[in-house]
Amino acid sequence: MTSAGVRLFGHAAVPRGATVLELLFDIVYVFALARLAGRVADDLTIVRDTLLSEAGQTLLFFAAMWMIWSLNALMTSVYDPRRTDIQVVLLATMLGTLVLAVALPQAFGERGVIFACTYVLLQVGRPLYLTLALRRQPEWREPSRVLSWHVASGLLWLCGAATAGLPRGMFWTLALAIEALGSVTNWPVPRFSTGGRGIRSARLHSNRPGFARVNFDHLAERYNQFFMIALAEVVLEAGGAISFPGFSPVRTVALVAAFAAVVAFWRLYFYHSGTRAAHPETGGPALRLSRWSSLSLLLIVGGVICTAVGFAQVVEHPNPPIDWALVVVIFGGPAVFLVGRSFLENPSTSLRHCPALLAGLLLLGVAAPVTLLLPPIAAAVAVGTIMAGTAVYDATVHRDGRESNPAM
């Protein structure tokens, strides 16, 4: 890289819209989310004395894959994704993510070393390159902080790969906890001060040179696109489950309920907005991300995946009795989605300020235990009806009628 290239790194304008390469990057996550959905479905079929440990492993993998995606989305919202070197980083991450998705089913078995080494390489390689590319600019401290935390967590990932069984799970859980703590606390490192502010806070509030700034329009669009990928899993899981046995009255009702849930998720995500600041290009209300937006989207996507698996299980096994674990998944998914959506934006959209989201959450909680006494199709119909009703109620609360930015 030339000296001029280094000097200009991080100062080019980030486009509001996502680039084609970023859309290509998300295609890998279609496969990755399908793998995770498959693990959730498998968790529902194992004996109950191992359910907790298996579900914990699935949650760990989901959080790890999400950490990779979210940090890459943040990178392309700070540094111009049209740069050749940033594109190379994205392509390398895309290949690594594909390897992780392939290794995921046996990551706690024979493919643990492949999974851990690939994950560490991705999480250390990205901030290492950014640190080197910014070495002549004040902004180098920001990726170097992230690098420090991932080097520490990377050692635990590798230690876990060298073990098996429970020790591996403990090492990897601790490693992921370190990364989550770093993300929540803005990756603090002694003597790498930003004037008392964390990385994201400094980007948002400081007007001084030396701080990279996040293009939140770009980041919001990346969030929207990832949500749409997750939403497609409901269609894929439910549609795939009904394809082989074919239509029947019960399966058709379950498919319609799944479709109603998809529409409700879409409506609540894109049209629910407590902020009324107009977006400069679309004229619609801007999606103003909160400081918890990354965790919020993690909950939203996780909730959608659980819902997808729940509907697929009802389609495949429509005859009673219903299993309590299935009730937890099919009702818990929409509940987690509502909680995550309530905190995606500024605090004005939280549950205590939105009666529609709160009402939907309460109805899910009331209906879930009742469906334990009914056939599985009753759970699917209840979830579809409650989510559709929540979306309609939300539309009456937020009468703006325009979707949050950016337009898809």
Secondary structure, DSSP 8 states (H G I E B T S, - for coil): --HHHHHHTTTS---SS--HHHHHHHHHHHHHHHHHHHHHHHHTTS-GGGHHHHHHHHHHHHHHHHHHHHHHHHHHHHS-TTSHHHHHHHHHHHHHHHHHHHHGGGTTTTTHHHHHHHHHHHHHHHHHHHHHHTTTSGGGHHHHHHHHHHHHHHHHHHHHHTS-SHHHHHHHHHHHHHHHHHHHTT---TT--STT--HHHHHHH--STT-----HHHHHHHHHHHHHHHHHHHHHHHHHHHHTT---HHHHHHHHHHHHHHHHHHHHHHH--S---B-TTT-SB---B-TTHHHHHHHHHHHHHHHHHHHHHHHH--SS---HHHHHHHHHHHHHHHHHHHTTB-GGGSGGG-HHHHHHHHHHHHHHHHHTTS-HHHHHHHHHHHHHHHHHHHHHH-TT----SS--
